[in-house]
Amino acid sequence: MSGRRSRSRQSSGTSRISEDQINELIIKLQQLLPELRDSRRSDKVSAARVLQETCNYIRNLHREVDDLSERLSELLANTDTAQAALIRSLLTQ
Amino acid sequence: MESVSPVSNQLLQPTTSSSSDRSRRKRKKKSPPSVPSSPSPSASLQKWRSEKQQQIYSTKLVRALRELRISQPSSSSSSIPGGGRAVREVADRALAVAARGKTLWSRAILSKAVKLKFRKQKRQRISNPATSPAITGSIRSKKQRATVMRLKAKGLPAVQRKVKTLSRLVPGCRKQTLPVVLEETTDYIAAMEMQIRTMTAILSAVSSQPPPPPPPGHEGGQTHMLG
Protein backbone atom coordinates (compact mmCIF):
# COMPACT_ATOMS: atom_id res chain seq x y z
CA MET A 1 0.00 0.00 0.00
CA SER A 2 2.62 2.45 -1.02
CA GLY A 3 1.89 5.93 -2.18
CA ARG A 4 -1.40 7.65 -2.46
CA ARG A 5 -3.61 7.79 -5.42
CA SER A 6 -4.16 11.18 -6.87
CA ARG A 7 -6.20 13.47 -4.73
CA SER A 8 -8.03 14.96 -7.62
CA ARG A 9 -10.16 11.91 -7.78
CA GLN A 10 -11.07 12.38 -4.20
CA SER A 11 -12.18 15.91 -4.50
CA SER A 12 -14.42 15.16 -7.43
CA GLY A 13 -16.82 13.46 -5.09
CA THR A 14 -17.50 10.54 -7.32
CA SER A 15 -17.43 7.03 -6.00
CA ARG A 16 -14.17 6.37 -7.71
CA ILE A 17 -12.27 6.38 -4.48
CA SER A 18 -10.33 3.22 -4.02
CA GLU A 19 -10.73 0.97 -1.10
CA ASP A 20 -7.01 1.07 -0.59
CA GLN A 21 -7.16 4.75 0.10
CA ILE A 22 -9.85 4.27 2.62
CA ASN A 23 -7.98 1.49 4.29
CA GLU A 24 -4.93 3.63 4.45
CA LEU A 25 -6.86 6.36 6.16
CA ILE A 26 -8.36 3.92 8.57
CA ILE A 27 -4.98 2.54 9.44
CA LYS A 28 -3.68 6.00 10.01
CA LEU A 29 -6.63 6.68 12.23
CA GLN A 30 -6.02 3.50 14.11
CA GLN A 31 -2.51 4.57 14.88
CA LEU A 32 -3.83 7.68 16.50
CA LEU A 33 -6.06 5.87 18.88
CA PRO A 34 -4.26 4.97 22.06
CA GLU A 35 -6.11 1.75 22.59
CA LEU A 36 -5.75 0.28 19.18
CA ARG A 37 -2.26 1.44 18.57
CA ASP A 38 -0.58 -0.60 21.21
CA SER A 39 -2.46 -3.75 20.58
CA ARG A 40 -1.94 -3.73 16.87
CA ARG A 41 -2.18 -7.16 15.47
CA SER A 42 -0.70 -8.21 12.22
CA ASP A 43 -4.00 -8.19 10.42
CA LYS A 44 -5.99 -5.06 10.46
CA VAL A 45 -8.57 -4.34 13.03
CA SER A 46 -11.96 -4.09 11.48
CA ALA A 47 -12.97 -0.71 10.19
CA ALA A 48 -16.07 -0.67 12.32
CA ARG A 49 -13.99 -1.19 15.40
CA VAL A 50 -11.65 1.62 14.49
CA LEU A 51 -14.53 3.95 13.84
CA GLN A 52 -16.21 3.03 17.06
CA GLU A 53 -13.08 3.64 19.04
CA THR A 54 -12.61 6.89 17.23
CA CYS A 55 -16.04 8.10 18.19
CA ASN A 56 -15.45 7.14 21.78
CA TYR A 57 -12.08 8.76 21.81
CA ILE A 58 -13.36 12.00 20.37
CA ARG A 59 -16.11 12.07 22.93
CA ASN A 60 -13.55 11.56 25.62
CA LEU A 61 -11.45 14.37 24.28
CA HIS A 62 -14.46 16.64 24.18
CA ARG A 63 -15.25 15.81 27.73
CA GLU A 64 -11.72 16.52 28.80
CA VAL A 65 -11.68 19.85 27.06
CA ASP A 66 -14.96 20.76 28.67
CA ASP A 67 -13.64 19.80 32.03
CA LEU A 68 -10.47 21.79 31.56
CA SER A 69 -12.52 24.73 30.37
CA GLU A 70 -14.63 24.58 33.46
CA ARG A 71 -11.61 24.60 35.68
CA LEU A 72 -10.01 27.39 33.75
CA SER A 73 -13.14 29.46 33.99
CA GLU A 74 -13.39 28.88 37.69
CA LEU A 75 -9.86 30.00 37.96
CA LEU A 76 -10.49 33.07 35.91
CA ALA A 77 -13.52 33.88 37.98
CA ASN A 78 -11.29 34.44 40.93
CA THR A 79 -10.51 37.93 39.80
CA ASP A 80 -7.28 39.55 40.59
CA THR A 81 -5.29 36.68 41.93
CA ALA A 82 -5.89 34.61 38.85
CA GLN A 83 -5.07 37.35 36.44
CA ALA A 84 -2.01 38.35 38.34
CA ALA A 85 -0.88 34.76 38.50
CA LEU A 86 -1.46 34.39 34.80
CA ILE A 87 0.57 37.42 33.95
CA ARG A 88 3.23 36.47 36.38
CA SER A 89 3.53 32.98 35.04
CA LEU A 90 3.90 34.27 31.55
CA LEU A 91 6.49 36.82 32.34
CA THR A 92 8.69 35.08 34.76
CA GLN A 93 8.67 31.45 33.73
CA MET B 1 5.65 38.89 22.53
CA GLU B 2 4.15 38.39 19.16
CA SER B 3 6.48 36.21 17.25
CA VAL B 4 4.29 33.81 15.40
CA SER B 5 6.38 32.44 12.65
CA PRO B 6 4.79 30.23 10.04
CA VAL B 7 4.35 26.77 11.27
CA SER B 8 6.89 24.74 9.43
CA ASN B 9 6.24 21.34 10.67
CA GLN B 10 9.51 19.72 9.85
CA LEU B 11 11.77 22.42 11.18
CA LEU B 12 11.43 23.12 14.83
CA GLN B 13 12.92 26.56 14.92
CA PRO B 14 14.87 27.02 18.10
CA THR B 15 14.38 30.28 19.89
CA THR B 16 12.26 32.66 17.99
CA SER B 17 9.46 32.37 20.45
CA SER B 18 9.05 34.73 23.34
CA SER B 19 10.58 34.18 26.71
CA SER B 20 7.30 33.23 28.25
CA ASP B 21 7.09 30.14 26.13
CA ARG B 22 10.61 29.08 26.59
CA SER B 23 9.77 27.79 30.00
CA ARG B 24 7.15 25.54 28.63
CA ARG B 25 9.56 24.16 26.17
CA LYS B 26 12.08 23.55 28.89
CA ARG B 27 9.59 21.86 31.07
CA LYS B 28 8.31 19.63 28.38
CA LYS B 29 10.88 17.00 27.84
CA LYS B 30 9.06 15.63 24.93
CA SER B 31 10.69 13.27 22.53
CA PRO B 32 10.21 13.91 18.85
CA PRO B 33 6.81 12.74 17.82
CA SER B 34 6.47 9.14 16.88
CA VAL B 35 4.65 9.21 13.66
CA PRO B 36 3.38 6.74 11.08
CA SER B 37 5.56 6.14 8.15
CA SER B 38 3.45 7.63 5.38
CA PRO B 39 4.68 11.05 4.36
CA SER B 40 1.95 13.58 3.88
CA PRO B 41 -0.57 12.76 6.60
CA SER B 42 2.14 12.56 9.19
CA ALA B 43 3.11 16.10 8.34
CA SER B 44 -0.07 17.48 9.78
CA LEU B 45 0.17 15.20 12.78
CA GLN B 46 3.71 16.27 13.39
CA LYS B 47 2.56 19.83 13.28
CA TRP B 48 0.14 19.30 16.10
CA ARG B 49 2.65 17.44 18.13
CA SER B 50 5.47 19.90 17.80
CA GLU B 51 6.50 22.10 20.66
CA LYS B 52 6.42 25.13 18.47
CA GLN B 53 2.80 24.68 17.64
CA GLN B 54 1.93 24.21 21.23
CA GLN B 55 3.67 27.40 22.19
CA ILE B 56 1.91 29.30 19.50
CA TYR B 57 -1.39 27.96 20.57
CA SER B 58 -0.82 28.55 24.22
CA THR B 59 0.15 32.13 23.59
CA LYS B 60 -2.98 32.68 21.57
CA LEU B 61 -5.08 30.98 24.13
CA VAL B 62 -3.73 32.90 27.06
CA ARG B 63 -4.21 36.15 25.30
CA ALA B 64 -7.75 35.26 24.39
CA LEU B 65 -8.44 34.11 27.90
CA ARG B 66 -7.17 37.31 29.28
CA GLU B 67 -9.50 39.27 27.10
CA LEU B 68 -12.31 37.02 28.09
CA ARG B 69 -11.45 37.64 31.67
CA ILE B 70 -11.68 41.35 31.22
CA SER B 71 -15.09 41.11 29.68
CA GLN B 72 -16.35 39.30 32.73
CA PRO B 73 -16.84 41.76 35.56
CA SER B 74 -14.91 40.95 38.64
CA SER B 75 -17.91 40.26 40.75
CA SER B 76 -18.44 37.07 42.60
CA SER B 77 -21.65 36.45 40.73
CA SER B 78 -19.94 35.26 37.59
CA SER B 79 -21.85 32.42 36.08
CA ILE B 80 -19.53 29.51 36.19
CA PRO B 81 -21.39 27.19 33.83
CA GLY B 82 -21.56 29.99 31.33
CA GLY B 83 -17.94 30.74 31.96
CA GLY B 84 -16.86 27.21 31.23
CA ARG B 85 -18.73 27.27 28.00
CA ALA B 86 -17.15 30.55 27.05
CA VAL B 87 -13.71 29.23 27.79
CA ARG B 88 -14.37 26.17 25.69
CA GLU B 89 -15.45 28.27 22.77
CA VAL B 90 -12.48 30.52 23.10
CA ALA B 91 -10.18 27.54 23.19
CA ASP B 92 -11.83 25.98 20.18
CA ARG B 93 -11.67 29.17 18.25
CA ALA B 94 -8.01 29.63 19.06
CA LEU B 95 -7.41 26.07 18.00
CA ALA B 96 -9.20 26.65 14.75
CA VAL B 97 -7.09 29.69 14.09
CA ALA B 98 -3.99 27.71 14.81
CA ALA B 99 -5.01 25.34 12.07
CA ARG B 100 -4.47 28.13 9.57
CA GLY B 101 -7.68 27.45 7.77
CA LYS B 102 -6.46 24.36 6.06
CA THR B 103 -8.94 21.98 7.51
CA LEU B 104 -12.66 21.72 7.32
CA TRP B 105 -13.26 21.50 11.01
CA SER B 106 -11.30 24.63 11.73
CA ARG B 107 -13.23 26.59 9.17
CA ALA B 108 -16.47 25.21 10.52
CA ILE B 109 -15.61 26.31 14.04
CA LEU B 110 -14.72 29.78 12.91
CA SER B 111 -17.77 30.20 10.76
CA LYS B 112 -19.91 28.98 13.61
CA ALA B 113 -18.50 31.70 15.81
CA VAL B 114 -19.07 34.33 13.20
CA LYS B 115 -22.60 33.18 12.54
CA LEU B 116 -23.34 33.21 16.19
CA LYS B 117 -22.16 36.74 16.64
CA PHE B 118 -23.91 37.91 13.55
CA ARG B 119 -27.25 36.43 14.43
CA LYS B 120 -26.99 37.55 18.00
CA GLN B 121 -26.46 41.15 17.04
CA LYS B 122 -29.10 41.04 14.40
CA ARG B 123 -31.73 39.76 16.76
CA GLN B 124 -30.79 42.14 19.46
CA ARG B 125 -31.19 44.95 17.09
CA ILE B 126 -34.52 43.81 15.76
CA SER B 127 -36.56 42.66 18.69
CA ASN B 128 -35.83 40.83 21.88
CA PRO B 129 -32.34 40.10 23.01
CA ALA B 130 -31.78 36.55 21.96
CA THR B 131 -29.87 34.36 24.30
CA SER B 132 -26.99 32.50 22.82
CA PRO B 133 -28.09 29.06 23.92
CA ALA B 134 -31.22 29.50 21.90
CA ILE B 135 -29.28 30.47 18.85
CA THR B 136 -26.84 27.70 19.37
CA GLY B 137 -29.75 25.33 19.57
CA SER B 138 -31.22 26.57 16.35
CA ILE B 139 -27.96 26.29 14.55
CA ARG B 140 -27.24 22.89 15.90
CA SER B 141 -30.64 21.47 15.21
CA LYS B 142 -30.18 21.67 11.49
CA LYS B 143 -31.25 18.54 9.80
CA GLN B 144 -28.43 16.14 9.55
CA ARG B 145 -28.50 15.21 5.97
CA ALA B 146 -25.34 13.26 6.18
CA THR B 147 -24.63 12.13 2.68
CA VAL B 148 -21.49 10.52 3.84
CA MET B 149 -21.64 7.27 2.01
CA ARG B 150 -21.20 7.66 -1.68
CA LEU B 151 -18.92 4.74 -1.97
CA LYS B 152 -19.67 1.28 -3.02
CA ALA B 153 -16.73 -0.10 -1.15
CA LYS B 154 -17.71 0.32 2.47
CA GLY B 155 -21.35 -0.36 2.10
CA LEU B 156 -21.78 -2.14 5.39
CA PRO B 157 -24.54 -0.55 7.40
CA ALA B 158 -22.53 -0.82 10.58
CA VAL B 159 -19.65 1.09 9.11
CA GLN B 160 -22.01 3.59 7.60
CA ARG B 161 -23.67 4.27 10.91
CA LYS B 162 -20.40 4.77 12.64
CA VAL B 163 -19.09 7.06 9.99
CA LYS B 164 -22.23 9.10 10.27
CA THR B 165 -21.83 9.37 13.99
CA LEU B 166 -18.22 10.30 13.56
CA SER B 167 -19.04 12.95 11.04
CA ARG B 168 -21.41 14.48 13.52
CA LEU B 169 -18.73 14.63 16.17
CA VAL B 170 -16.17 16.37 14.05
CA PRO B 171 -17.30 19.89 13.26
CA GLY B 172 -17.98 20.67 9.68
CA CYS B 173 -18.04 17.14 8.42
CA ARG B 174 -21.69 16.33 8.34
CA LYS B 175 -22.10 16.23 4.63
CA GLN B 176 -18.73 14.99 3.63
CA THR B 177 -17.57 11.90 1.95
CA LEU B 178 -15.89 9.14 3.83
CA PRO B 179 -12.24 9.88 3.09
CA VAL B 180 -12.78 13.52 3.91
CA VAL B 181 -14.30 12.63 7.22
CA LEU B 182 -11.48 10.27 8.05
CA GLU B 183 -8.85 12.77 7.19
CA GLU B 184 -10.52 15.56 9.10
CA THR B 185 -10.85 13.22 12.02
CA THR B 186 -7.17 12.47 12.19
CA ASP B 187 -6.28 16.11 12.12
CA TYR B 188 -8.99 16.97 14.59
CA ILE B 189 -7.87 14.36 17.07
CA ALA B 190 -4.28 15.51 16.93
CA ALA B 191 -5.36 19.10 17.35
CA MET B 192 -7.56 18.32 20.31
CA GLU B 193 -4.78 16.42 21.97
CA MET B 194 -2.62 19.46 21.67
CA GLN B 195 -5.42 21.60 22.98
CA ILE B 196 -5.73 19.42 26.04
CA ARG B 197 -2.01 19.45 26.63
CA THR B 198 -1.91 23.20 26.41
CA MET B 199 -4.85 23.81 28.67
CA THR B 200 -3.46 21.43 31.21
CA ALA B 201 -0.18 23.25 31.14
CA ILE B 202 -1.87 26.59 31.60
CA LEU B 203 -3.92 25.27 34.46
CA SER B 204 -0.95 23.95 36.28
CA ALA B 205 1.07 27.05 35.60
CA VAL B 206 -1.57 29.34 36.96
CA SER B 207 -3.02 27.40 39.77
CA SER B 208 0.26 25.94 40.97
CA GLN B 209 -1.38 22.70 41.69
CA PRO B 210 -1.34 19.87 39.22
CA PRO B 211 -4.62 18.97 37.59
CA PRO B 212 -5.87 15.42 38.05
CA PRO B 213 -4.35 12.92 35.68
CA PRO B 214 -6.27 12.27 32.54
CA PRO B 215 -8.46 9.19 32.33
CA PRO B 216 -6.78 6.05 31.10
CA GLY B 217 -6.66 5.45 27.45
CA HIS B 218 -5.41 8.90 26.86
CA GLU B 219 -1.71 8.41 27.28
CA GLY B 220 -1.31 8.29 23.61
CA GLY B 221 0.95 10.81 22.08
CA GLN B 222 1.46 13.12 24.97
CA THR B 223 2.70 12.87 28.48
CA HIS B 224 1.52 15.12 31.22
CA MET B 225 4.81 15.51 32.83
CA LEU B 226 4.14 18.63 34.81
CA GLY B 227 4.18 17.83 38.46
Chai-1 contact restraints between the chains, C-beta under 6 A:
chainA,res_idxA,chainB,res_idxB,connection_type,confidence,min_distance_angstrom,max_distance_angstrom,comment,restraint_id
A,Q10,B,P179,contact,1.0,0.0,6.0,A-B,restraint_1
A,S15,B,R150,contact,1.0,0.0,6.0,A-B,restraint_2
A,S15,B,L151,contact,1.0,0.0,6.0,A-B,restraint_3
A,S15,B,K152,contact,1.0,0.0,6.0,A-B,restraint_4
A,I17,B,L151,contact,1.0,0.0,6.0,A-B,restraint_5
A,I17,B,P179,contact,1.0,0.0,6.0,A-B,restraint_6
A,E19,B,A153,contact,1.0,0.0,6.0,A-B,restraint_7
A,L25,B,P179,contact,1.0,0.0,6.0,A-B,restraint_8
A,L25,B,L182,contact,1.0,0.0,6.0,A-B,restraint_9
A,K28,B,P36,contact,1.0,0.0,6.0,A-B,restraint_10
A,K28,B,P41,contact,1.0,0.0,6.0,A-B,restraint_11
A,K28,B,T186,contact,1.0,0.0,6.0,A-B,restraint_12
A,L29,B,L182,contact,1.0,0.0,6.0,A-B,restraint_13
A,L29,B,T186,contact,1.0,0.0,6.0,A-B,restraint_14
A,Q31,B,P36,contact,1.0,0.0,6.0,A-B,restraint_15
A,L32,B,T186,contact,1.0,0.0,6.0,A-B,restraint_16
A,L32,B,I189,contact,1.0,0.0,6.0,A-B,restraint_17
A,P34,B,G217,contact,1.0,0.0,6.0,A-B,restraint_18
A,P34,B,G220,contact,1.0,0.0,6.0,A-B,restraint_19
A,E35,B,G217,contact,1.0,0.0,6.0,A-B,restraint_20
A,A47,B,V159,contact,1.0,0.0,6.0,A-B,restraint_21
A,A48,B,A158,contact,1.0,0.0,6.0,A-B,restraint_22
A,A48,B,V159,contact,1.0,0.0,6.0,A-B,restraint_23
A,A48,B,K162,contact,1.0,0.0,6.0,A-B,restraint_24
A,L51,B,K162,contact,1.0,0.0,6.0,A-B,restraint_25
A,L51,B,L166,contact,1.0,0.0,6.0,A-B,restraint_26
A,Q52,B,K162,contact,1.0,0.0,6.0,A-B,restraint_27
A,T54,B,L166,contact,1.0,0.0,6.0,A-B,restraint_28
A,C55,B,T165,contact,1.0,0.0,6.0,A-B,restraint_29
A,C55,B,L166,contact,1.0,0.0,6.0,A-B,restraint_30
A,I58,B,L169,contact,1.0,0.0,6.0,A-B,restraint_31
A,L61,B,M192,contact,1.0,0.0,6.0,A-B,restraint_32
A,E64,B,I196,contact,1.0,0.0,6.0,A-B,restraint_33
A,D66,B,R88,contact,1.0,0.0,6.0,A-B,restraint_34
A,L68,B,M199,contact,1.0,0.0,6.0,A-B,restraint_35
A,S69,B,G84,contact,1.0,0.0,6.0,A-B,restraint_36
A,S69,B,V87,contact,1.0,0.0,6.0,A-B,restraint_37
A,S69,B,R88,contact,1.0,0.0,6.0,A-B,restraint_38
A,E70,B,G84,contact,1.0,0.0,6.0,A-B,restraint_39
A,R71,B,L203,contact,1.0,0.0,6.0,A-B,restraint_40
A,L72,B,V87,contact,1.0,0.0,6.0,A-B,restraint_41
A,S73,B,G83,contact,1.0,0.0,6.0,A-B,restraint_42
A,S73,B,G84,contact,1.0,0.0,6.0,A-B,restraint_43
A,S73,B,V87,contact,1.0,0.0,6.0,A-B,restraint_44
A,E74,B,I80,contact,1.0,0.0,6.0,A-B,restraint_45
A,L75,B,V206,contact,1.0,0.0,6.0,A-B,restraint_46
A,L75,B,S207,contact,1.0,0.0,6.0,A-B,restraint_47
A,L76,B,R69,contact,1.0,0.0,6.0,A-B,restraint_48
A,A77,B,S78,contact,1.0,0.0,6.0,A-B,restraint_49
A,A77,B,G83,contact,1.0,0.0,6.0,A-B,restraint_50
A,T79,B,S74,contact,1.0,0.0,6.0,A-B,restraint_51
A,Q83,B,R69,contact,1.0,0.0,6.0,A-B,restraint_52
A,A85,B,V206,contact,1.0,0.0,6.0,A-B,restraint_53
A,L86,B,V206,contact,1.0,0.0,6.0,A-B,restraint_54
A,S89,B,A205,contact,1.0,0.0,6.0,A-B,restraint_55
A,S89,B,V206,contact,1.0,0.0,6.0,A-B,restraint_56
A,L90,B,S20,contact,1.0,0.0,6.0,A-B,restraint_57
A,Q93,B,S23,contact,1.0,0.0,6.0,A-B,restraint_58
